[in-house]
Amino acid sequence: MAAALLGRRGWSRVRAGRACRVGERSYAAISGALERAVSAFRAVTGDEGVSLGVAIREQHGRDESVHRCRPPDVVVFPRSAEEVSALAKICHHHRLPIIPFGTGTGLEGGVGAVKGGVCFSLRNMDRILDLHPEDFDVTVEPGVTRKALNSYLRDTGLWFPVDPGADASLCGMAATSASGTNAVRYGTMRENVLNLEVVLADGTVIHTAGKGRRPRKTSAGYNLTNLFVGSEGTLGVLTKATLRLYGIPEAVVSAVCAFPTVQAAVDSTVEVLQAGIPVARIEFLDDVMIDACNRYSGLSYPVAPTLFLEFHGSERSLEEQVAVTEDVTRGNGGADFAWARDAGSRTRLWQARHDAWYAALALRPGCKAYATDVCVPLSRLPQIVVETKEDLARNGLTGPIAGHVGDGNFHCLMVLDPDDPDEVQRVHEFTERLARRALSLGGTCTGEHGVGLGKRALLREELGPLAIEVMQGLKATLDPKNLMNPGKVL
Ligand SMILES: Cc1cc2nc3c(=O)[nH]c(=O)nc-3n(C[C@H](O)[C@H](O)[C@H](O)COP(=O)(O)OP(=O)(O)OC[C@H]3O[C@@H](n4cnc5c(N)ncnc54)[C@H](O)[C@@H]3O)c2cc1C
């Protein structure tokens, strides 16, 4: 989406190396309403909970995407849902936009204050509130990150499996409907959030599944929880999430397997799943990506289309899973498995996979990266990956592919020189073609990163005008003044 989304001015700021100009909305120029609001914010949070400093505002005006920095007018740091509610009431009264901020690892420009306003940084709300090991659930505040939760859980025998490559906040993950390498077995945030506490634009606090409730399943009314999962801060501020937990598996084995062609690797993925193997992770890296990972992480895997796999279960069930998977991969010309049985080798392997973004960037120092995020039905995966590789080659673009192929979701990590307008244009056209290719195969333009700023037009094409109208109606009901993260999603 790069160029068209950012506009030329956007790229000029990208060129300046993530720096951004705040001058247009400097504190000296803030309106009387904002000044009155800032005094009221201070009464809620104390002076230390409000920042007008340029550096803090810039830090909160951008995420990890190529979208240019759009700093808010002010950043507030609430410590409780009550404070979030009181601050939201002030914003509502003064008609100031509210932009929730988790850890800023988003890839779609979701935290940019495109209409100015107040960033609600939730980092000080980082308590793990309510752990019920016997019920496999936990309730957390919005600033708790996935790694912090798993460190906390380590001695309980439980874990939370949703694992985007970055150490994101759990409510940021709920807000973007995030997933990661474990989704093929454990699901995405959509399947793993049981209840949410949400502060609406006018300060009202609601609980999407009822206050204090945490049933494993429910048929009670509309699914409000999943309305807010994936809402990207446009419907309310998530101030608590109740999450499903899982037992840490008795045994874990990881493996790496190289294939002669992309088709063979993707065909193996489909056959493993069709055989009913409960594979925990099955990740595809094309030859360009594995080469980048070898260089960046000091590995020496064959430079060929590759699957990284992981199996969870009892020792006996693992033997079976592994045997069937080996049969399938051998039948598709896969080379011998490289096994990683001890925790150290497994961690090195998966760290390399999680570092794929940085490995791609290291291919062309000084360049920027943009990750595409299409997702298609499994049976269409071989076709779209093969066609996409041909498209990249035809257009002379660097776009190593890493994919959560077990879900039909893959990313081209486009590495581009933002100072080269011709390349920027070619990347933009490529990303649009790729998204439309996914739509024509019955897929989506975004499997896990969200819509943010750049995919709004594609969302319309994907859902059609009537579904968009229903979404606009829901938004207008919950946020009639359009204060929640305006300019995103719709
Ligand atoms: C190296 C790297 C690898 C990544 N890999 C993956 C991956 O494998 N899978 C994946 O899904 N994503 C991935 N991501 C993207 C990112 O980590 C996820 O989108 C993550 O869910 C964002 O969480 P955050 O806390 O950083 O949110 P932010 O970036 O702070 O915010 C993202 C959006 O959510 C909203 N938001 C944040 N917190 C709240 C809240 N409490 N209430 C309401 N709205 C809120 C914001 O307004 C914004 O619209 C990756 C990112 C990087 C940099």
PDBQT file of the ligand as one rigid body, heavy atoms in Angstrom, charges set to zero:
ROOT
HETATM    1  C1  LIG A 501       8.689  -7.825  14.034  1.00  0.00    +0.000 C 
HETATM    2  C2  LIG A 501       7.187  -7.851  14.071  1.00  0.00    +0.000 A 
HETATM    3  C3  LIG A 501       6.530  -9.053  13.885  1.00  0.00    +0.000 A 
HETATM    4  C4  LIG A 501       5.138  -9.115  13.931  1.00  0.00    +0.000 A 
HETATM    5  N1  LIG A 501       4.523 -10.320  13.758  1.00  0.00    +0.000 NA
HETATM    6  C5  LIG A 501       3.189 -10.402  13.841  1.00  0.00    +0.000 A 
HETATM    7  C6  LIG A 501       2.520 -11.655  13.701  1.00  0.00    +0.000 A 
HETATM    8  O1  LIG A 501       3.137 -12.698  13.501  1.00  0.00    +0.000 OA
HETATM    9  N2  LIG A 501       1.173 -11.676  13.832  1.00  0.00    +0.000 N 
HETATM   10  C7  LIG A 501       0.443 -10.538  14.073  1.00  0.00    +0.000 A 
HETATM   11  O2  LIG A 501      -0.779 -10.628  14.208  1.00  0.00    +0.000 OA
HETATM   12  N3  LIG A 501       1.043  -9.341  14.186  1.00  0.00    +0.000 NA
HETATM   13  C8  LIG A 501       2.386  -9.236  14.079  1.00  0.00    +0.000 A 
HETATM   14  N4  LIG A 501       2.999  -8.025  14.220  1.00  0.00    +0.000 N 
HETATM   15  C9  LIG A 501       2.177  -6.797  14.397  1.00  0.00    +0.000 C 
HETATM   16  C10 LIG A 501       1.900  -6.374  15.857  1.00  0.00    +0.000 C 
HETATM   17  O3  LIG A 501       2.791  -6.950  16.769  1.00  0.00    +0.000 OA
HETATM   18  C11 LIG A 501       0.453  -6.714  16.213  1.00  0.00    +0.000 C 
HETATM   19  O4  LIG A 501      -0.430  -5.994  15.364  1.00  0.00    +0.000 OA
HETATM   20  C12 LIG A 501       0.075  -6.400  17.670  1.00  0.00    +0.000 C 
HETATM   21  O5  LIG A 501      -1.167  -6.986  17.931  1.00  0.00    +0.000 OA
HETATM   22  C13 LIG A 501       0.012  -4.918  18.004  1.00  0.00    +0.000 C 
HETATM   23  O6  LIG A 501      -0.068  -4.762  19.418  1.00  0.00    +0.000 OA
HETATM   24  P1  LIG A 501       0.419  -3.419  20.126  1.00  0.00    +0.000 P 
HETATM   25  O7  LIG A 501       0.197  -3.536  21.575  1.00  0.00    +0.000 OA
HETATM   26  O8  LIG A 501       1.810  -3.092  19.717  1.00  0.00    +0.000 OA
HETATM   27  O9  LIG A 501      -0.608  -2.401  19.473  1.00  0.00    +0.000 OA
HETATM   28  P2  LIG A 501      -0.357  -0.925  18.941  1.00  0.00    +0.000 P 
HETATM   29  O10 LIG A 501       0.586  -0.943  17.778  1.00  0.00    +0.000 OA
HETATM   30  O11 LIG A 501      -0.033  -0.044  20.076  1.00  0.00    +0.000 OA
HETATM   31  O12 LIG A 501      -1.824  -0.590  18.397  1.00  0.00    +0.000 OA
HETATM   32  C14 LIG A 501      -2.373  -1.294  17.313  1.00  0.00    +0.000 C 
HETATM   33  C15 LIG A 501      -3.845  -0.889  17.140  1.00  0.00    +0.000 C 
HETATM   34  O13 LIG A 501      -4.610  -1.335  18.252  1.00  0.00    +0.000 OA
HETATM   35  C16 LIG A 501      -5.192  -0.237  18.959  1.00  0.00    +0.000 C 
HETATM   36  N5  LIG A 501      -5.069  -0.525  20.392  1.00  0.00    +0.000 N 
HETATM   37  C17 LIG A 501      -3.927  -0.805  21.088  1.00  0.00    +0.000 A 
HETATM   38  N6  LIG A 501      -4.220  -1.043  22.379  1.00  0.00    +0.000 NA
HETATM   39  C18 LIG A 501      -5.570  -0.904  22.503  1.00  0.00    +0.000 A 
HETATM   40  C19 LIG A 501      -6.488  -1.004  23.591  1.00  0.00    +0.000 A 
HETATM   41  N7  LIG A 501      -6.092  -1.323  24.832  1.00  0.00    +0.000 N 
HETATM   42  N8  LIG A 501      -7.802  -0.762  23.348  1.00  0.00    +0.000 NA
HETATM   43  C20 LIG A 501      -8.244  -0.457  22.100  1.00  0.00    +0.000 A 
HETATM   44  N9  LIG A 501      -7.420  -0.348  21.043  1.00  0.00    +0.000 NA
HETATM   45  C21 LIG A 501      -6.105  -0.571  21.240  1.00  0.00    +0.000 A 
HETATM   46  C22 LIG A 501      -4.425   0.989  18.510  1.00  0.00    +0.000 C 
HETATM   47  O14 LIG A 501      -5.216   2.151  18.579  1.00  0.00    +0.000 OA
HETATM   48  C23 LIG A 501      -4.055   0.613  17.080  1.00  0.00    +0.000 C 
HETATM   49  O15 LIG A 501      -5.138   0.870  16.222  1.00  0.00    +0.000 OA
HETATM   50  C24 LIG A 501       4.395  -7.927  14.166  1.00  0.00    +0.000 A 
HETATM   51  C25 LIG A 501       5.069  -6.709  14.361  1.00  0.00    +0.000 A 
HETATM   52  C26 LIG A 501       6.438  -6.661  14.306  1.00  0.00    +0.000 A 
HETATM   53  C27 LIG A 501       7.121  -5.340  14.522  1.00  0.00    +0.000 C 
ENDROOT
TORSDOF 0
